[in-house]
């Protein structure tokens, strides 16, 4: 009788544990599906109408675990730009002059220009020009920053979602219909990628992308620039995961993989040294709510943001000695970009923050920001406001010497901050 009682109790305990594990697994899967609902390539939801800009703000406290706090970045005097707007646009909106912004506050030695009024699918910033593709027409255009946009090709690429410039000649195009292609704009030769592409990031010599695999996770693949130029594209498998929702950022020395951020969901970020299938993942940040990461191109520093009940927090981690600094700047790490190394970074900083759940509400287009653009010295904390009161929700920042380009999330129009010579 006693043995039967023990057997019954043991059976109940085992069943209870199995039920709890099943519920926990279902919860994790539900969270993963929720995080991965929007397309990786449409992270800013360009197909949705923005319901309205944000009013009001929330406070934010610095992390007690961090070592130092930067001062508020208000170190330089800025002046109002009072120049007159001018625009000349033809019927199809392809040829246009730059629009000089008049409302924004710009330092005397800089100018804020709108390079293209229509939505752009991707851009490449050079020393004295910007290449980009018009999303609607699929036309490759160039703005030489002197006031005129010209067509670089008569060909059009329909159904574009996103484009990635490998260099001035080769562009990776991801479309809503049909397989992704790599096109050589100098001779119109096309190479096809027979993969569904989720995320793309590139270095000076390679392209990395993620594609779904049979385990409901992702596979990370690599293509060398040399193989692209030799028309011998053979993707190399670098890493696989049973989880989906990985965001991707590659440098010349490594690849950073971070789970897509969602409000109040613990985030994890890992470094894959050398972008090699023989490398071992190392942890960069773990168990951080709403985690977004942004690594410098020399892989020495990492900007990352978190969101909790106290608001947005932005941190700077030194990857050489693993020290962490809490920044007073309140913005998402995805609204920042590094200069050529880890000494300087640029951030779009909202003038106010919503009380809604970030970053989800921003990704979904439910809220938007009015941003100022700051240049910040990573060592000293000195900062210069390059553009204030822009009325723009700044994304996709690129930095090239005296030219800084970015897009407005609301309409995907293309803009530039140019240093006067």
C-alpha positions as CSV (number, residue, x, y, z in Angstrom):
1,X,0.0,0.0,0.0
2,X,2.8,2.3,1.0
3,X,4.7,1.6,-2.3
4,X,1.5,2.4,-4.3
5,X,1.2,5.8,-2.5
6,X,4.8,6.6,-3.3
7,X,4.3,5.7,-6.9
8,X,1.2,7.9,-7.2
9,X,3.0,10.9,-5.6
10,X,6.0,10.4,-7.8
11,X,3.8,10.2,-10.9
12,X,2.0,13.5,-9.9
13,X,5.3,15.3,-9.3
14,X,6.7,14.1,-12.7
15,X,3.5,15.1,-14.5
16,X,3.5,18.5,-12.8
17,X,7.1,19.1,-13.9
18,X,6.4,18.1,-17.5
19,X,3.4,20.4,-17.6
20,X,5.5,23.3,-16.3
21,X,8.2,22.7,-18.8
22,X,5.6,22.5,-21.6
23,X,4.1,25.8,-20.5
24,X,7.5,27.5,-20.3
25,X,8.5,26.3,-23.8
26,X,5.2,27.5,-25.2
27,X,5.8,30.9,-23.6
28,X,9.3,31.2,-25.1
29,X,8.1,30.2,-28.5
30,X,5.2,32.7,-28.3
31,X,7.7,35.5,-27.3
32,X,10.0,34.5,-30.2
33,X,7.2,34.6,-32.7
34,X,6.0,37.9,-31.3
35,X,9.5,39.5,-31.6
36,X,9.9,38.2,-35.1
37,X,6.6,39.1,-36.6
38,X,7.8,42.1,-38.6
39,X,10.2,41.5,-41.4
40,X,13.9,41.9,-40.6
41,X,14.3,43.9,-43.7
42,X,11.4,46.1,-42.9
43,X,12.5,46.8,-39.4
44,X,11.3,50.4,-39.6
45,X,8.0,49.4,-41.1
46,X,8.2,51.6,-44.1
47,X,4.9,50.3,-45.4
48,X,3.0,51.7,-42.5
49,X,1.7,55.2,-42.1
50,X,3.0,56.9,-39.0
51,X,0.1,57.7,-36.8
52,X,1.6,60.8,-35.2
53,X,4.7,62.3,-33.6
54,X,5.4,62.0,-29.9
55,X,4.5,64.5,-27.3
56,X,5.5,64.3,-23.6
57,X,8.5,62.5,-22.1
58,X,9.6,59.9,-19.7
59,X,12.4,60.1,-17.2
60,X,15.4,57.8,-17.3
61,X,17.8,56.7,-14.5
62,X,21.4,55.7,-15.0
63,X,22.4,52.1,-14.3
64,X,24.0,51.6,-10.8
65,X,26.2,48.9,-12.2
66,X,28.1,51.2,-14.6
67,X,31.3,53.0,-13.7
68,X,31.0,56.5,-15.0
69,X,28.4,59.0,-16.3
70,X,29.0,61.3,-19.2
71,X,27.9,64.9,-18.8
72,X,24.9,66.2,-20.8
73,X,26.3,66.9,-24.3
74,X,25.7,70.7,-24.6
75,X,29.3,71.8,-25.2
76,X,29.1,73.9,-28.4
77,X,27.1,77.0,-29.4
78,X,24.8,76.5,-32.4
79,X,23.1,79.1,-34.6
80,X,20.0,79.3,-36.6
81,X,20.2,78.7,-40.4
82,X,18.1,81.3,-42.1
83,X,18.7,80.4,-45.7
84,X,15.8,80.2,-48.1
85,X,14.4,76.9,-49.3
86,X,14.6,76.2,-53.0
87,X,13.4,73.1,-54.9
88,X,13.0,72.2,-58.5
89,X,11.3,68.9,-59.2
90,X,10.3,67.4,-62.6
91,X,7.1,65.4,-63.1
92,X,8.4,62.0,-62.0
93,X,10.4,63.5,-59.1
94,X,13.7,62.2,-60.3
95,X,15.6,65.4,-61.0
96,X,15.6,67.9,-58.2
97,X,17.8,70.4,-56.4
98,X,18.8,70.0,-52.8
99,X,16.5,71.6,-50.3
100,X,18.3,73.7,-47.7
101,X,16.5,73.3,-44.3
102,X,15.6,76.6,-42.7
103,X,13.9,75.5,-39.4
104,X,16.7,73.4,-38.0
105,X,19.5,74.8,-35.9
106,X,22.9,74.1,-37.6
107,X,26.4,75.1,-36.6
108,X,27.8,77.9,-38.9
109,X,30.2,75.5,-40.7
110,X,27.6,72.9,-41.5
111,X,24.5,72.7,-43.8
112,X,21.5,70.4,-43.6
113,X,20.2,69.4,-47.1
114,X,17.4,67.2,-48.3
115,X,18.9,65.1,-51.1
116,X,15.8,63.3,-52.2
117,X,12.1,63.8,-51.4
118,X,10.8,60.4,-52.2
119,X,11.5,57.1,-50.4
120,X,14.9,55.6,-50.9
121,X,15.7,51.9,-50.6
122,X,19.3,52.3,-49.7
123,X,22.2,54.7,-50.1
124,X,26.0,54.9,-50.2
125,X,27.9,57.9,-49.0
126,X,31.1,59.0,-50.8
127,X,33.4,61.9,-50.2
128,X,31.6,64.3,-52.6
129,X,28.4,62.4,-53.6
130,X,25.7,60.1,-52.5
131,X,24.4,57.1,-54.5
132,X,20.9,55.9,-53.8
133,X,17.9,54.0,-55.2
134,X,14.4,55.4,-55.5
135,X,12.1,52.9,-53.9
136,X,9.1,53.6,-56.2
137,X,10.9,53.6,-59.5
138,X,13.8,51.3,-58.6
139,X,16.1,53.8,-60.3
140,X,19.8,54.3,-59.4
141,X,20.5,58.0,-58.7
142,X,23.4,60.2,-57.7
143,X,23.5,63.4,-55.8
144,X,26.8,65.3,-56.0
145,X,25.9,67.5,-53.0
146,X,26.0,70.6,-55.3
147,X,22.2,70.8,-55.8
148,X,21.4,68.2,-58.5
149,X,20.3,64.6,-58.7
150,X,20.9,62.7,-61.9
151,X,20.0,59.2,-63.2
152,X,22.9,56.7,-63.2
153,X,21.0,54.1,-65.2
154,X,17.8,53.9,-67.3
155,X,17.0,50.4,-65.9
156,X,14.5,50.0,-63.1
157,X,14.2,47.3,-60.4
158,X,10.6,46.9,-59.3
159,X,9.3,45.4,-56.0
160,X,12.3,46.6,-53.9
161,X,12.4,46.2,-50.2
162,X,16.0,47.1,-49.5
163,X,19.2,47.6,-51.3
164,X,22.8,47.3,-50.0
165,X,25.7,48.9,-51.8
166,X,28.7,46.6,-52.0
167,X,30.6,49.4,-53.7
168,X,29.9,52.0,-56.4
169,X,29.2,49.2,-59.0
170,X,27.7,46.3,-57.2
171,X,24.4,46.4,-55.3
172,X,22.6,43.7,-53.5
173,X,18.8,44.1,-54.1
174,X,16.2,42.4,-51.9
175,X,12.8,42.3,-53.5
176,X,9.3,41.5,-52.2
177,X,8.8,39.3,-55.3
178,X,11.5,37.0,-56.6
179,X,14.9,36.0,-55.4
180,X,17.5,38.6,-54.2
181,X,20.0,39.6,-56.9
182,X,23.4,41.3,-57.1
183,X,23.6,43.7,-60.0
184,X,26.6,45.2,-61.6
185,X,25.4,48.7,-62.6
186,X,28.3,49.2,-65.0
187,X,27.3,46.4,-67.3
188,X,23.9,45.2,-66.0
189,X,25.1,41.7,-65.3
190,X,23.0,40.0,-62.6
191,X,23.8,37.3,-60.1
192,X,21.0,35.5,-58.2
193,X,21.0,34.5,-54.5
194,X,18.8,31.4,-54.1
195,X,18.0,32.2,-50.5
196,X,15.4,34.0,-48.5
197,X,17.3,36.9,-47.0
198,X,16.4,38.1,-43.5
199,X,19.3,40.3,-42.5
200,X,22.2,41.7,-44.4
201,X,25.4,43.3,-43.1
202,X,28.8,43.9,-44.9
203,X,32.4,44.7,-44.3
204,X,35.0,46.0,-46.7
205,X,35.6,42.5,-48.1
206,X,32.5,40.4,-47.4
207,X,28.7,40.3,-47.2
208,X,27.0,38.4,-44.4
209,X,23.3,37.5,-44.4
210,X,20.9,35.3,-42.5
211,X,18.4,32.9,-44.1
212,X,15.7,30.6,-42.5
213,X,16.7,27.0,-41.9
214,X,14.7,23.8,-41.4
215,X,14.8,24.0,-37.6
216,X,12.8,27.3,-37.6
217,X,16.0,29.1,-36.8
218,X,18.5,30.9,-39.0
219,X,21.7,30.2,-40.9
220,X,24.4,32.9,-41.2
221,X,26.2,32.9,-44.6
222,X,29.1,34.8,-46.0
223,X,30.0,35.9,-49.5
224,X,33.3,37.5,-50.3
225,X,33.5,40.6,-52.5
226,X,36.0,38.9,-54.7
227,X,33.5,36.2,-55.6
228,X,30.9,38.8,-56.4
229,X,33.3,40.6,-58.7
230,X,34.3,37.3,-60.3
231,X,30.7,36.3,-60.8
232,X,31.3,33.2,-58.8
233,X,29.0,33.7,-55.8
234,X,29.2,30.6,-53.5
235,X,27.8,31.4,-50.0
236,X,29.7,29.9,-47.1
237,X,27.8,28.8,-44.0
238,X,29.3,30.5,-41.0
239,X,26.9,29.8,-38.1
240,X,23.5,28.2,-37.4
241,X,20.9,28.7,-34.6
242,X,17.7,27.0,-33.7
243,X,16.3,30.5,-32.8
244,X,15.1,33.1,-35.3
245,X,15.0,36.8,-34.8
246,X,18.8,37.5,-34.8
247,X,19.9,40.9,-35.9
248,X,23.2,41.2,-37.6
249,X,26.1,43.6,-37.7
250,X,29.4,42.8,-39.3
251,X,32.8,44.4,-39.0
252,X,36.2,43.6,-40.6
253,X,37.1,41.6,-37.5
254,X,33.9,40.0,-36.3
255,X,30.1,39.6,-36.5
256,X,27.7,40.7,-33.8
257,X,24.5,38.7,-33.4
258,X,21.8,40.2,-31.2
259,X,18.2,39.0,-30.6
260,X,15.6,41.4,-31.9
261,X,14.6,43.8,-29.2
262,X,11.1,43.8,-27.7
263,X,9.8,45.7,-24.7
264,X,10.5,44.0,-21.4
265,X,12.0,40.9,-23.1
266,X,15.6,40.0,-21.9
267,X,18.0,40.5,-24.8
268,X,21.3,38.7,-25.5
269,X,24.2,39.7,-27.8
270,X,27.2,37.6,-28.9
271,X,30.4,38.2,-30.8
272,X,31.6,35.8,-33.5
273,X,35.3,36.6,-33.9
274,X,36.5,36.8,-37.5
275,X,33.1,35.8,-38.9
276,X,34.4,32.3,-39.1
277,X,32.6,28.9,-38.7
278,X,35.5,27.8,-36.6
279,X,35.2,30.6,-34.1
280,X,33.5,30.4,-30.7
281,X,30.8,32.8,-29.7
282,X,31.5,35.2,-26.8
283,X,28.9,37.0,-24.8
284,X,28.8,40.8,-25.2
285,X,25.6,41.7,-23.2
286,X,23.1,39.4,-21.6
287,X,19.8,39.6,-19.9
288,X,19.2,43.2,-20.9
289,X,15.6,44.4,-21.5
290,X,14.9,45.6,-25.0
291,X,18.5,45.2,-26.0
292,X,19.8,47.0,-29.2
293,X,23.6,46.9,-30.0
294,X,25.8,48.9,-32.3
295,X,29.5,47.9,-32.6
296,X,32.3,50.2,-33.9
297,X,34.0,49.1,-37.1
298,X,37.3,48.4,-35.4
299,X,35.3,46.1,-32.9
300,X,36.8,47.9,-29.9
301,X,33.7,49.6,-28.6
302,X,30.0,48.8,-28.4
303,X,27.0,51.1,-28.0
304,X,24.0,49.4,-26.6
305,X,20.6,50.6,-25.4
306,X,18.0,49.1,-23.0
307,X,14.5,50.1,-22.1
308,X,12.7,49.5,-18.8
309,X,10.1,51.3,-16.6
310,X,12.5,54.2,-16.1
311,X,12.9,54.8,-19.9
312,X,15.8,54.5,-22.4
313,X,19.4,53.9,-21.3
314,X,22.4,54.2,-23.6
315,X,25.7,52.6,-22.6
316,X,29.2,52.5,-24.1
317,X,31.2,49.3,-23.5
318,X,34.9,49.1,-24.1
319,X,35.5,45.7,-25.6
320,X,39.2,45.7,-24.8
321,X,38.9,46.0,-21.0
322,X,35.1,45.3,-20.7
323,X,34.4,48.5,-18.8
324,X,30.9,50.1,-19.2
325,X,30.0,53.8,-19.2
326,X,26.4,55.1,-18.8
327,X,25.7,57.9,-21.2
328,X,23.4,60.7,-20.4
329,X,22.1,60.6,-24.0
330,X,18.7,59.1,-24.2
331,X,18.2,57.3,-27.5
332,X,18.1,53.9,-29.1
333,X,21.5,52.4,-30.2
334,X,20.0,51.8,-33.7
335,X,19.7,55.6,-34.1
336,X,23.5,55.9,-33.8
337,X,26.4,55.4,-36.1
338,X,30.2,55.2,-35.6
339,X,32.8,57.2,-37.4
340,X,35.8,55.4,-39.0
341,X,36.9,54.0,-35.6
342,X,35.8,53.8,-32.0
343,X,36.8,57.4,-31.1
344,X,33.6,59.2,-32.3
345,X,30.0,58.3,-32.7
346,X,26.9,60.1,-34.0
347,X,23.4,59.8,-32.4
348,X,19.9,61.0,-33.3
349,X,18.4,62.1,-30.0
350,X,14.6,62.5,-29.6
351,X,13.5,65.8,-28.1
352,X,10.9,63.8,-26.0
353,X,10.2,60.1,-25.3
354,X,6.8,58.4,-25.3
355,X,5.4,56.5,-22.3
356,X,4.5,53.7,-24.6
357,X,6.5,50.4,-24.9
358,X,9.7,51.0,-26.8
359,X,11.2,49.9,-29.1
360,X,8.1,48.0,-30.4
361,X,5.8,51.0,-30.8
362,X,8.5,52.9,-32.8
363,X,9.3,49.9,-35.0
364,X,5.6,49.4,-35.7
365,X,5.1,53.1,-36.6
366,X,2.8,53.8,-33.7
367,X,5.0,56.6,-32.4
368,X,7.7,58.7,-33.9
369,X,10.4,61.2,-32.8
370,X,11.6,64.7,-33.5
371,X,15.4,64.2,-33.4
372,X,18.5,66.3,-33.1
373,X,21.8,65.0,-34.4
374,X,24.9,64.9,-32.2
375,X,28.6,64.1,-32.7
376,X,30.1,62.7,-29.5
377,X,33.7,62.0,-28.6
378,X,33.8,58.5,-27.0
379,X,36.8,59.3,-24.9
380,X,36.0,62.7,-23.5
381,X,32.3,62.9,-23.8
382,X,32.5,66.3,-25.7
383,X,29.6,66.7,-28.0
384,X,28.5,69.0,-30.9
385,X,24.9,69.4,-31.9
386,X,25.1,69.1,-35.7
387,X,21.4,69.6,-36.3
388,X,18.7,70.5,-33.8
389,X,14.9,70.9,-34.2
390,X,15.0,68.9,-37.4
391,X,11.4,67.6,-37.2
392,X,12.9,64.4,-38.6
393,X,12.9,60.8,-37.2
394,X,16.5,60.0,-38.1
395,X,17.6,56.5,-39.1
396,X,20.3,54.8,-41.3
397,X,23.1,57.2,-40.5
398,X,26.2,57.0,-42.6
399,X,29.4,58.9,-41.9
400,X,32.0,59.8,-44.5
401,X,34.6,62.4,-43.6
402,X,32.7,65.8,-43.9
403,X,29.4,64.3,-45.1
404,X,26.8,62.6,-42.8
405,X,23.7,61.1,-44.5
406,X,20.6,59.7,-43.1
407,X,16.9,59.0,-43.8
408,X,13.7,60.2,-42.2
409,X,11.8,57.1,-40.9
410,X,8.4,58.8,-41.6
411,X,8.7,59.0,-45.4
412,X,12.2,57.4,-46.0
413,X,13.4,60.7,-47.7
414,X,17.2,61.1,-47.9
415,X,19.1,63.9,-46.1
416,X,22.7,65.1,-45.5
417,X,24.7,67.2,-43.1
418,X,27.6,68.7,-45.0
419,X,30.6,70.5,-43.6
420,X,31.2,73.7,-45.6
421,X,34.7,73.8,-47.1
